[in-house]
Amino acid sequence: MEFQSNTDLFQAIEELQASLASSGNEQASNQIAEGMSSLNGLTDGWAQLLESINFVKREFSSTLSKDQNKEIGIIESTVHNLVYRD
């Protein structure tokens, strides 16, 4: 895992959201915010966050910076591991 705690993961997600919004990708930022609002302490909440992240990767990757794509990849990998207990 790339993050020491969920708090570190949440901070990275918030930083990514801010980066997306400031670079004109508000739709991508909003999609991730929607996924974050799904977190409920259960696996299904993490799965909904993962769906939001995957949607952003699929729909917006061509408009994201190299650093944003890298960060979303790291976050996606971590959330995937949380959902599938890899």
C-alpha positions in Angstrom: 0.0 0.0 0.0 1.2 3.4 -0.9 -0.4 5.1 2.1 0.3 4.6 5.8 -3.3 5.2 6.8 -6.8 5.9 5.5 -6.2 9.5 6.6 -3.2 9.7 4.2 -5.3 8.2 1.4 -8.1 10.7 2.0 -5.7 13.6 2.0 -4.2 12.4 -1.3 -7.7 12.2 -2.8 -8.6 15.7 -1.5 -5.4 17.0 -3.0 -6.1 15.3 -6.3 -9.7 16.8 -6.3 -8.2 20.3 -5.7 -5.7 19.7 -8.5 -8.3 18.6 -10.9 -10.6 21.5 -10.1 -7.8 24.1 -10.4 -6.7 22.7 -13.8 -10.3 23.0 -15.2 -11.3 19.4 -14.7 -14.2 20.1 -12.4 -16.3 17.2 -13.7 -13.5 14.8 -12.8 -13.1 16.4 -9.4 -16.9 16.2 -8.8 -17.0 12.6 -9.8 -14.3 11.7 -7.2 -16.2 13.8 -4.6 -19.3 11.8 -5.4 -17.4 8.6 -4.8 -16.0 9.9 -1.5 -19.5 10.7 -0.3 -20.3 7.0 -0.8 -17.9 5.8 1.8 -19.8 4.3 4.6 -17.3 2.0 6.4 -18.4 -1.0 4.3 -16.8 -2.6 1.3 -19.7 -1.4 -1.0 -18.8 2.2 -0.2 -15.1 1.6 -1.2 -16.4 -0.1 -4.3 -18.4 2.9 -5.3 -15.4 5.1 -4.8 -13.4 2.7 -7.0 -16.1 3.0 -9.7 -15.8 6.8 -9.5 -12.0 6.7 -9.8 -12.2 4.2 -12.7 -14.8 6.5 -14.5 -12.4 9.4 -14.1 -9.5 7.4 -15.5 -11.6 6.2 -18.4 -13.3 9.4 -19.3 -10.8 12.1 -18.4 -7.3 10.6 -18.6 -6.5 12.4 -21.9 -7.2 15.7 -20.3 -5.2 15.1 -17.1 -1.6 16.0 -16.5 1.0 13.3 -16.2 1.2 13.9 -12.4 -2.6 13.7 -12.1 -2.7 10.5 -14.1 0.1 9.0 -11.9 -1.7 10.1 -8.7 -5.0 8.7 -9.7 -3.3 5.4 -10.7 -1.8 5.1 -7.2 -5.1 5.9 -5.5 -6.9 3.5 -7.8 -4.5 0.7 -6.9 -4.9 1.3 -3.2 -8.7 1.4 -3.3 -8.8 -1.7 -5.5 -6.7 -3.5 -2.9 -9.1 -2.4 -0.2 -12.2 -3.6 -2.2 -10.7 -6.9 -3.3 -8.5 -7.5 -0.2 -5.5 -8.2 -2.5 
